[in-house]
């Protein structure tokens, strides 16, 4: 009987804690209590995110021709990562495509190569100051996020996404 009461109390506490968590989506990133938790690809206007210009410019100055993990394309239940050629315009490097399945559980995004073993995809905000970028044609860069997991790590610019 005591076990049932304790389990009921724990269950009640857990449901209260999860119900009180403040969830907000901004530019395709879901924040839980003000902290970036995961990417919601259904909220991205463009299915692709790419490294920001400062990484491309830094690589050019250092004469690095290829940027590892430069572009991510989001699908309904998978994401594809490719290296990009640094020199303008940045284009995908043939043969560098890697695909991972993703899922969100308990406000955490997980990635998997095989759909069986899952790894956490860590997300943090590098810059949340929206700015207009581009030369002749200006477009909004809403936010720069940092994604890190077992297989890749880089900063990515959220460009032209839907509002918060």
Order of alpha helices (4+ residues) and beta strands (2+ residues): alpha-beta-beta-beta-beta-alpha-beta-beta-beta-beta-beta-beta-beta-beta-beta-beta
